[in-house]
Amino acid sequence: MSAEPITSPNAAPLTFELTLSAAQLDVLADLVAERQAVSQSPAEDGWLNSAQAAAYLGCTPDRLHDLVARRTLSHGRDGRRLLFRRSDLDAYVEGGL
């Protein structure tokens, strides 16, 4: 990878160089994609699938399904697919459900 400046609205540009193997780059790309999938602004309370909701909560999809089975966690459905709103997940964590 070539060294490119990293800029932030509130900071001076930073420059660094990082050498990754193909496998390490794949892992990094997967992590970035996962984070991107669950990062939305709070105003955008779209639906998350089970994998995205589990990643958002930092738990396994099995744990998420257990919470649904216990009627502890609000959810929606698209056929058999479980869907979750970020606001409902936040409310669960904050003890509001």
N, CA, C and O atoms as a Tinker XYZ file with bonds, in Angstrom:
   388  protein
     1  N      0.841000   -1.175000    0.000000    73     2
     2  CA     0.000000    0.000000    0.000000    64     1     3
     3  C      0.885000    1.237000    0.000000    63     2     4     5
     4  O      1.929000    1.265000    0.652000    81     3
     5  N      0.476000    2.222000   -0.709000    73     3     6
     6  CA     1.246000    3.459000   -0.721000    64     5     7
     7  C      0.811000    4.360000    0.417000    63     6     8     9
     8  O     -0.315000    4.279000    0.909000    81     7
     9  N      1.722000    5.213000    0.818000    73     7    10
    10  CA     1.420000    6.129000    1.905000    64     9    11
    11  C      0.577000    7.275000    1.367000    63    10    12    13
    12  O      0.998000    7.985000    0.455000    81    11
    13  N     -0.599000    7.453000    1.924000    73    11    14
    14  CA    -1.482000    8.538000    1.529000    64    13    15
    15  C     -1.888000    9.297000    2.773000    63    14    16    17
    16  O     -2.055000    8.694000    3.833000    81    15
    17  N     -2.052000   10.603000    2.670000    73    15    18
    18  CA    -2.454000   11.373000    3.847000    64    17    19
    19  C     -3.874000   11.012000    4.278000    63    18    20    21
    20  O     -4.759000   10.791000    3.451000    81    19
    21  N     -4.061000   10.960000    5.564000    73    19    22
    22  CA    -5.379000   10.747000    6.151000    64    21    23
    23  C     -5.793000   12.079000    6.739000    63    22    24    25
    24  O     -5.067000   12.664000    7.542000    81    23
    25  N     -6.945000   12.550000    6.344000    73    23    26
    26  CA    -7.381000   13.852000    6.841000    64    25    27
    27  C     -8.621000   13.707000    7.693000    63    26    28    29
    28  O     -9.425000   12.793000    7.509000    81    27
    29  N     -8.755000   14.601000    8.604000    73    27    30
    30  CA    -9.907000   14.693000    9.474000    64    29    31
    31  C    -10.307000   16.149000    9.511000    63    30    32    33
    32  O     -9.446000   17.025000    9.432000    81    31
    33  N    -11.594000   16.432000    9.630000    73    31    34
    34  CA   -12.003000   17.831000    9.626000    64    33    35
    35  C    -11.366000   18.665000   10.736000    63    34    36    37
    36  O    -11.207000   19.877000   10.593000    81    35
    37  N    -11.004000   18.016000   11.836000    73    35    38
    38  CA   -10.491000   18.758000   12.993000    64    37    39
    39  C     -9.015000   18.514000   13.271000    63    38    40    41
    40  O     -8.516000   18.921000   14.320000    81    39
    41  N     -8.308000   17.864000   12.362000    73    39    42
    42  CA    -6.912000   17.523000   12.643000    64    41    43
    43  C     -6.058000   17.722000   11.400000    63    42    44    45
    44  O     -6.548000   17.740000   10.271000    81    43
    45  N     -4.781000   17.867000   11.650000    73    43    46
    46  CA    -3.825000   17.967000   10.548000    64    45    47
    47  C     -3.713000   16.603000    9.865000    63    46    48    49
    48  O     -3.926000   15.577000   10.511000    81    47
    49  N     -3.383000   16.574000    8.577000    73    47    50
    50  CA    -3.250000   15.291000    7.879000    64    49    51
    51  C     -2.163000   14.414000    8.496000    63    50    52    53
    52  O     -1.121000   14.911000    8.923000    81    51
    53  N     -2.413000   13.120000    8.539000    73    51    54
    54  CA    -1.456000   12.127000    9.021000    64    53    55
    55  C     -1.039000   11.273000    7.838000    63    54    56    57
    56  O     -1.837000   11.023000    6.935000    81    55
    57  N      0.199000   10.829000    7.838000    73    55    58
    58  CA     0.668000    9.938000    6.791000    64    57    59
    59  C      1.309000    8.720000    7.439000    63    58    60    61
    60  O      2.104000    8.850000    8.369000    81    59
    61  N      0.959000    7.533000    6.942000    73    59    62
    62  CA     1.591000    6.319000    7.427000    64    61    63
    63  C      1.574000    5.288000    6.312000    63    62    64    65
    64  O      0.825000    5.412000    5.343000    81    63
    65  N      2.406000    4.273000    6.463000    73    63    66
    66  CA     2.465000    3.194000    5.487000    64    65    67
    67  C      2.238000    1.888000    6.218000    63    66    68    69
    68  O      2.777000    1.674000    7.304000    81    67
    69  N      1.447000    1.020000    5.629000    73    67    70
    70  CA     1.094000   -0.251000    6.236000    64    69    71
    71  C      1.246000   -1.337000    5.183000    63    70    72    73
    72  O      0.717000   -1.221000    4.078000    81    71
    73  N      1.964000   -2.384000    5.528000    73    71    74
    74  CA     2.144000   -3.504000    4.608000    64    73    75
    75  C      1.346000   -4.691000    5.133000    63    74    76    77
    76  O      1.544000   -5.137000    6.263000    81    75
    77  N      0.438000   -5.197000    4.295000    73    75    78
    78  CA    -0.424000   -6.315000    4.673000    64    77    79
    79  C     -0.296000   -7.440000    3.663000    63    78    80    81
    80  O     -0.108000   -7.207000    2.469000    81    79
    81  N     -0.400000   -8.650000    4.156000    73    79    82
    82  CA    -0.463000   -9.794000    3.247000    64    81    83
    83  C     -1.870000   -9.814000    2.630000    63    82    84    85
    84  O     -2.762000   -9.101000    3.087000    81    83
    85  N     -2.054000  -10.622000    1.607000    73    83    86
    86  CA    -3.362000  -10.732000    0.966000    64    85    87
    87  C     -4.414000  -11.225000    1.970000    63    86    88    89
    88  O     -5.549000  -10.749000    1.963000    81    87
    89  N     -4.038000  -12.169000    2.823000    73    87    90
    90  CA    -4.974000  -12.695000    3.820000    64    89    91
    91  C     -5.339000  -11.624000    4.841000    63    90    92    93
    92  O     -6.503000  -11.500000    5.221000    81    91
    93  N     -4.353000  -10.851000    5.288000    73    91    94
    94  CA    -4.622000   -9.783000    6.245000    64    93    95
    95  C     -5.512000   -8.708000    5.621000    63    94    96    97
    96  O     -6.396000   -8.168000    6.285000    81    95
    97  N     -5.280000   -8.401000    4.357000    73    95    98
    98  CA    -6.099000   -7.415000    3.664000    64    97    99
    99  C     -7.537000   -7.899000    3.542000    63    98   100   101
   100  O     -8.469000   -7.107000    3.687000    81    99
   101  N     -7.731000   -9.195000    3.277000    73    99   102
   102  CA    -9.079000   -9.761000    3.212000    64   101   103
   103  C     -9.797000   -9.643000    4.555000    63   102   104   105
   104  O    -10.973000   -9.285000    4.604000    81   103
   105  N     -9.087000   -9.944000    5.643000    73   103   106
   106  CA    -9.681000   -9.836000    6.979000    64   105   107
   107  C    -10.061000   -8.386000    7.262000    63   106   108   109
   108  O    -11.156000   -8.114000    7.755000    81   107
   109  N     -9.168000   -7.464000    6.955000    73   107   110
   110  CA    -9.444000   -6.039000    7.165000    64   109   111
   111  C    -10.646000   -5.594000    6.340000    63   110   112   113
   112  O    -11.503000   -4.864000    6.839000    81   111
   113  N    -10.718000   -6.025000    5.085000    73   111   114
   114  CA   -11.847000   -5.659000    4.226000    64   113   115
   115  C    -13.158000   -6.192000    4.790000    63   114   116   117
   116  O    -14.172000   -5.494000    4.759000    81   115
   117  N    -13.151000   -7.426000    5.309000    73   115   118
   118  CA   -14.356000   -8.001000    5.915000    64   117   119
   119  C    -14.790000   -7.201000    7.138000    63   118   120   121
   120  O    -15.981000   -6.950000    7.323000    81   119
   121  N    -13.839000   -6.802000    7.969000    73   119   122
   122  CA   -14.165000   -6.019000    9.159000    64   121   123
   123  C    -14.731000   -4.652000    8.791000    63   122   124   125
   124  O    -15.687000   -4.186000    9.410000    81   123
   125  N    -14.153000   -4.023000    7.803000    73   123   126
   126  CA   -14.653000   -2.719000    7.356000    64   125   127
   127  C    -16.063000   -2.868000    6.788000    63   126   128   129
   128  O    -16.937000   -2.052000    7.077000    81   127
   129  N    -16.287000   -3.906000    5.983000    73   127   130
   130  CA   -17.608000   -4.128000    5.400000    64   129   131
   131  C    -18.650000   -4.379000    6.486000    63   130   132   133
   132  O    -19.774000   -3.882000    6.401000    81   131
   133  N    -18.277000   -5.148000    7.503000    73   131   134
   134  CA   -19.201000   -5.422000    8.610000    64   133   135
   135  C    -19.552000   -4.147000    9.361000    63   134   136   137
   136  O    -20.716000   -3.901000    9.674000    81   135
   137  N    -18.541000   -3.341000    9.647000    73   135   138
   138  CA   -18.784000   -2.086000   10.356000    64   137   139
   139  C    -19.624000   -1.145000    9.505000    63   138   140   141
   140  O    -20.516000   -0.471000   10.022000    81   139
   141  N    -19.352000   -1.092000    8.220000    73   139   142
   142  CA   -20.114000   -0.233000    7.319000    64   141   143
   143  C    -21.570000   -0.652000    7.266000    63   142   144   145
   144  O    -22.458000    0.195000    7.171000    81   143
   145  N    -21.824000   -1.951000    7.327000    73   143   146
   146  CA   -23.185000   -2.461000    7.250000    64   145   147
   147  C    -24.031000   -2.010000    8.434000    63   146   148   149
   148  O    -25.243000   -1.843000    8.291000    81   147
   149  N    -23.425000   -1.813000    9.587000    73   147   150
   150  CA   -24.192000   -1.430000   10.766000    64   149   151
   151  C    -24.050000    0.030000   11.144000    63   150   152   153
   152  O    -24.680000    0.481000   12.100000    81   151
   153  N    -23.229000    0.785000   10.409000    73   151   154
   154  CA   -23.053000    2.187000   10.773000    64   153   155
   155  C    -23.938000    3.071000    9.923000    63   154   156   157
   156  O    -23.714000    3.240000    8.725000    81   155
   157  N    -24.934000    3.623000   10.557000    73   155   158
   158  CA   -25.827000    4.592000    9.947000    64   157   159
   159  C    -26.003000    5.709000   10.944000    63   158   160   161
   160  O    -25.739000    5.538000   12.134000    81   159
   161  N    -26.442000    6.838000   10.471000    73   159   162
   162  CA   -26.707000    7.921000   11.407000    64   161   163
   163  C    -27.933000    7.557000   12.235000    63   162   164   165
   164  O    -28.786000    6.804000   11.767000    81   163
   165  N    -28.038000    8.077000   13.460000    73   163   166
   166  CA   -29.179000    7.741000   14.316000    64   165   167
   167  C    -30.520000    8.078000   13.670000    63   166   168   169
   168  O    -31.528000    7.442000   13.980000    81   167
   169  N    -30.549000    9.065000   12.780000    73   167   170
   170  CA   -31.805000    9.436000   12.132000    64   169   171
   171  C    -32.272000    8.360000   11.154000    63   170   172   173
   172  O    -33.462000    8.285000   10.847000    81   171
   173  N    -31.370000    7.539000   10.669000    73   171   174
   174  CA   -31.709000    6.478000    9.733000    64   173   175
   175  C    -31.888000    5.177000   10.504000    63   174   176   177
   176  O    -30.931000    4.430000   10.709000    81   175
   177  N    -33.105000    4.915000   10.926000    73   175   178
   178  CA   -33.373000    3.722000   11.729000    64   177   179
   179  C    -33.929000    2.627000   10.844000    63   178   180   181
   180  O    -35.049000    2.159000   11.045000    81   179
   181  N    -33.136000    2.222000    9.859000    73   179   182
   182  CA   -33.572000    1.174000    8.941000    64   181   183
   183  C    -33.538000   -0.189000    9.597000    63   182   184   185
   184  O    -33.141000   -0.335000   10.753000    81   183
   185  N    -33.957000   -1.172000    8.845000    73   183   186
   186  CA   -34.001000   -2.537000    9.334000    64   185   187
   187  C    -32.658000   -3.220000    9.159000    63   186   188   189
   188  O    -31.989000   -3.043000    8.142000    81   187
   189  N    -32.266000   -4.006000   10.163000    73   187   190
   190  CA   -31.052000   -4.819000   10.124000    64   189   191
   191  C    -31.454000   -6.286000   10.102000    63   190   192   193
   192  O    -32.426000   -6.672000   10.751000    81   191
   193  N    -30.715000   -7.107000    9.363000    73   191   194
   194  CA   -30.985000   -8.540000    9.413000    64   193   195
   195  C    -30.339000   -9.122000   10.669000    63   194   196   197
   196  O    -29.707000   -8.394000   11.435000    81   195
   197  N    -30.492000  -10.412000   10.882000    73   195   198
   198  CA   -29.982000  -11.041000   12.108000    64   197   199
   199  C    -28.473000  -10.880000   12.265000    63   198   200   201
   200  O    -27.991000  -10.565000   13.353000    81   199
   201  N    -27.730000  -11.093000   11.188000    73   199   202
   202  CA   -26.267000  -10.985000   11.267000    64   201   203
   203  C    -25.843000   -9.552000   11.588000    63   202   204   205
   204  O    -24.946000   -9.335000   12.402000    81   203
   205  N    -26.486000   -8.579000   10.952000    73   203   206
   206  CA   -26.152000   -7.178000   11.208000    64   205   207
   207  C    -26.534000   -6.778000   12.628000    63   206   208   209
   208  O    -25.776000   -6.083000   13.304000    81   207
   209  N    -27.708000   -7.215000   13.083000    73   207   210
   210  CA   -28.158000   -6.885000   14.439000    64   209   211
   211  C    -27.249000   -7.524000   15.484000    63   210   212   213
   212  O    -26.929000   -6.898000   16.494000    81   211
   213  N    -26.835000   -8.758000   15.249000    73   211   214
   214  CA   -25.925000   -9.427000   16.178000    64   213   215
   215  C    -24.588000   -8.697000   16.237000    63   214   216   217
   216  O    -24.027000   -8.512000   17.317000    81   215
   217  N    -24.078000   -8.284000   15.083000    73   215   218
   218  CA   -22.823000   -7.519000   15.058000    64   217   219
   219  C    -22.991000   -6.193000   15.782000    63   218   220   221
   220  O    -22.087000   -5.761000   16.497000    81   219
   221  N    -24.121000   -5.550000   15.609000    73   219   222
   222  CA   -24.401000   -4.274000   16.278000    64   221   223
   223  C    -24.400000   -4.440000   17.795000    63   222   224   225
   224  O    -23.879000   -3.591000   18.519000    81   223
   225  N    -24.985000   -5.538000   18.269000    73   223   226
   226  CA   -25.030000   -5.800000   19.713000    64   225   227
   227  C    -23.755000   -6.457000   20.234000    63   226   228   229
   228  O    -23.510000   -6.472000   21.441000    81   227
   229  N    -22.949000   -6.995000   19.335000    73   227   230
   230  CA   -21.735000   -7.684000   19.763000    64   229   231
   231  C    -22.022000   -9.061000   20.337000    63   230   232   233
   232  O    -21.346000   -9.517000   21.260000    81   231
   233  N    -23.032000   -9.717000   19.781000    73   231   234
   234  CA   -23.376000  -11.063000   20.239000    64   233   235
   235  C    -23.501000  -11.977000   19.022000    63   234   236   237
   236  O    -23.315000  -11.542000   17.885000    81   235
   237  N    -23.813000  -13.229000   19.268000    73   235   238
   238  CA   -23.990000  -14.171000   18.163000    64   237   239
   239  C    -25.437000  -14.108000   17.673000    63   238   240   241
   240  O    -26.328000  -13.700000   18.417000    81   239
   241  N    -25.669000  -14.512000   16.423000    73   239   242
   242  CA   -27.060000  -14.605000   15.952000    64   241   243
   243  C    -27.896000  -15.568000   16.797000    63   242   244   245
   244  O    -29.098000  -15.358000   16.958000    81   243
   245  N    -27.279000  -16.617000   17.336000    73   243   246
   246  CA   -28.018000  -17.537000   18.206000    64   245   247
   247  C    -28.537000  -16.823000   19.453000    63   246   248   249
   248  O    -29.668000  -17.056000   19.880000    81   247
   249  N    -27.712000  -15.958000   20.035000    73   247   250
   250  CA   -28.141000  -15.184000   21.207000    64   249   251
   251  C    -29.313000  -14.281000   20.836000    63   250   252   253
   252  O    -30.270000  -14.148000   21.599000    81   251
   253  N    -29.232000  -13.673000   19.676000    73   251   254
   254  CA   -30.301000  -12.799000   19.196000    64   253   255
   255  C    -31.604000  -13.579000   19.043000    63   254   256   257
   256  O    -32.664000  -13.116000   19.465000    81   255
   257  N    -31.522000  -14.759000   18.442000    73   255   258
   258  CA   -32.718000  -15.586000   18.259000    64   257   259
   259  C    -33.284000  -16.053000   19.600000    63   258   260   261
   260  O    -34.497000  -16.204000   19.743000    81   259
   261  N    -32.418000  -16.280000   20.569000    73   259   262
   262  CA   -32.871000  -16.650000   21.912000    64   261   263
   263  C    -33.667000  -15.505000   22.540000    63   262   264   265
   264  O    -34.700000  -15.736000   23.167000    81   263
   265  N    -33.185000  -14.272000   22.370000    73   263   266
   266  CA   -33.905000  -13.106000   22.900000    64   265   267
   267  C    -35.267000  -12.949000   22.232000    63   266   268   269
   268  O    -36.239000  -12.567000   22.885000    81   267
   269  N    -35.343000  -13.238000   20.941000    73   267   270
   270  CA   -36.615000  -13.176000   20.224000    64   269   271
   271  C    -37.552000  -14.256000   20.750000    63   270   272   273
   272  O    -38.731000  -13.990000   20.983000    81   271
   273  N    -37.041000  -15.477000   20.940000    73   271   274
   274  CA   -37.867000  -16.585000   21.427000    64   273   275
   275  C    -38.433000  -16.288000   22.807000    63   274   276   277
   276  O    -39.550000  -16.697000   23.126000    81   275
   277  N    -37.660000  -15.575000   23.628000    73   275   278
   278  CA   -38.117000  -15.214000   24.973000    64   277   279
   279  C    -39.013000  -13.974000   24.977000    63   278   280   281
   280  O    -39.489000  -13.542000   26.027000    81   279
   281  N    -39.237000  -13.407000   23.778000    73   279   282
   282  CA   -40.017000  -12.173000   23.624000    64   281   283
   283  C    -39.407000  -11.008000   24.384000    63   282   284   285
   284  O    -40.115000  -10.143000   24.900000    81   283
   285  N    -38.076000  -11.000000   24.443000    73   283   286
   286  CA   -37.335000   -9.952000   25.121000    64   285   287
   287  C    -36.947000   -8.841000   24.163000    63   286   288   289
   288  O    -36.687000   -7.716000   24.590000    81   287
   289  N    -36.907000   -9.141000   22.880000    73   287   290
   290  CA   -36.398000   -8.215000   21.887000    64   289   291
   291  C    -37.424000   -8.021000   20.773000    63   290   292   293
   292  O    -37.875000   -8.987000   20.157000    81   291
   293  N    -37.788000   -6.766000   20.520000    73   291   294
   294  CA   -38.738000   -6.458000   19.447000    64   293   295
   295  C    -38.106000   -6.741000   18.098000    63   294   296   297
   296  O    -36.903000   -6.555000   17.909000    81   295
   297  N    -38.927000   -7.193000   17.162000    73   295   298
   298  CA   -38.430000   -7.517000   15.839000    64   297   299
   299  C    -39.569000   -7.458000   14.841000    63   298   300   301
   300  O    -40.739000   -7.375000   15.216000    81   299
   301  N    -39.219000   -7.501000   13.575000    73   299   302
   302  CA   -40.173000   -7.610000   12.490000    64   301   303
   303  C    -39.836000   -8.843000   11.692000    63   302   304   305
   304  O    -38.852000   -9.528000   11.973000    81   303
   305  N    -40.647000   -9.126000   10.701000    73   303   306
   306  CA   -40.397000  -10.298000    9.863000    64   305   307
   307  C    -40.639000   -9.955000    8.401000    63   306   308   309
   308  O    -41.499000   -9.145000    8.056000    81   307
   309  N    -39.858000  -10.594000    7.570000    73   307   310
   310  CA   -40.072000  -10.603000    6.130000    64   309   311
   311  C    -40.104000  -12.075000    5.759000    63   310   312   313
   312  O    -39.073000  -12.677000    5.460000    81   311
   313  N    -41.289000  -12.639000    5.783000    73   311   314
   314  CA   -41.402000  -14.094000    5.645000    64   313   315
   315  C    -40.826000  -14.741000    6.890000    63   314   316   317
   316  O    -41.286000  -14.481000    8.001000    81   315
   317  N    -39.825000  -15.578000    6.707000    73   315   318
   318  CA   -39.177000  -16.229000    7.851000    64   317   319
   319  C    -38.004000  -15.426000    8.391000    63   318   320   321
   320  O    -37.487000  -15.714000    9.470000    81   319
   321  N    -37.589000  -14.420000    7.638000    73   319   322
   322  CA   -36.424000  -13.616000    8.008000    64   321   323
   323  C    -36.759000  -12.658000    9.143000    63   322   324   325
   324  O    -37.756000  -11.939000    9.083000    81   323
   325  N    -35.923000  -12.650000   10.173000    73   323   326
   326  CA   -36.089000  -11.708000   11.279000    64   325   327
   327  C    -35.398000  -10.397000   10.927000    63   326   328   329
   328  O    -34.300000  -10.390000   10.370000    81   327
   329  N    -36.054000   -9.289000   11.259000    73   327   330
   330  CA   -35.503000   -7.962000   11.023000    64   329   331
   331  C    -35.594000   -7.154000   12.307000    63   330   332   333
   332  O    -36.533000   -7.316000   13.087000    81   331
   333  N    -34.610000   -6.280000   12.523000    73   331   334
   334  CA   -34.519000   -5.522000   13.763000    64   333   335
   335  C    -34.251000   -4.048000   13.459000    63   334   336   337
   336  O    -33.486000   -3.722000   12.551000    81   335
   337  N    -34.883000   -3.172000   14.219000    73   335   338
   338  CA   -34.596000   -1.738000   14.126000    64   337   339
   339  C    -33.498000   -1.411000   15.129000    63   338   340   341
   340  O    -33.487000   -1.917000   16.251000    81   339
   341  N    -32.589000   -0.566000   14.707000    73   339   342
   342  CA   -31.481000   -0.158000   15.577000    64   341   343
   343  C    -32.016000    0.460000   16.878000    63   342   344   345
   344  O    -31.461000    0.219000   17.949000    81   343
   345  N    -33.079000    1.244000   16.789000    73   343   346
   346  CA   -33.639000    1.885000   17.986000    64   345   347
   347  C    -34.148000    0.841000   18.987000    63   346   348   349
   348  O    -34.027000    1.039000   20.196000    81   347
   349  N    -34.717000   -0.272000   18.494000    73   347   350
   350  CA   -35.165000   -1.347000   19.393000    64   349   351
   351  C    -33.977000   -2.043000   20.050000    63   350   352   353
   352  O    -34.040000   -2.414000   21.222000    81   351
   353  N    -32.892000   -2.219000   19.292000    73   351   354
   354  CA   -31.686000   -2.827000   19.863000    64   353   355
   355  C    -31.085000   -1.919000   20.932000    63   354   356   357
   356  O    -30.659000   -2.387000   21.988000    81   355
   357  N    -31.054000   -0.611000   20.647000    73   355   358
   358  CA   -30.550000    0.346000   21.647000    64   357   359
   359  C    -31.413000    0.331000   22.906000    63   358   360   361
   360  O    -30.896000    0.359000   24.023000    81   359
   361  N    -32.729000    0.287000   22.717000    73   359   362
   362  CA   -33.643000    0.267000   23.863000    64   361   363
   363  C    -33.433000   -0.983000   24.707000    63   362   364   365
   364  O    -33.473000   -0.922000   25.936000    81   363
   365  N    -33.207000   -2.123000   24.045000    73   363   366
   366  CA   -32.937000   -3.365000   24.780000    64   365   367
   367  C    -31.696000   -3.222000   25.635000    63   366   368   369
   368  O    -31.701000   -3.578000   26.813000    81   367
   369  N    -30.623000   -2.698000   25.039000    73   367   370
   370  CA   -29.360000   -2.553000   25.770000    64   369   371
   371  C    -29.509000   -1.576000   26.926000    63   370   372   373
   372  O    -28.936000   -1.775000   27.997000    81   371
   373  N    -30.276000   -0.527000   26.705000    73   371   374
   374  CA   -30.462000    0.479000   27.754000    64   373   375
   375  C    -31.504000    0.050000   28.782000    63   374   376   377
   376  O    -31.771000    0.790000   29.729000    81   375
   377  N    -32.097000   -1.128000   28.614000    73   375   378
   378  CA   -33.056000   -1.636000   29.593000    64   377   379
   379  C    -34.449000   -1.102000   29.412000    63   378   380   381
   380  O    -35.277000   -1.215000   30.316000    81   379
   381  N    -34.729000   -0.522000   28.265000    73   379   382
   382  CA   -36.033000    0.077000   28.021000    64   381   383
   383  C    -37.086000   -0.894000   27.533000    63   382   384   385
   384  O    -38.246000   -0.512000   27.377000    81   383
   385  N    -36.713000   -2.144000   27.287000    73   383   386
   386  CA   -37.721000   -3.111000   26.833000    64   385   387
   387  C    -38.053000   -4.083000   27.926000    63   386   388
   388  O    -38.882000   -4.972000   27.731000    81   387
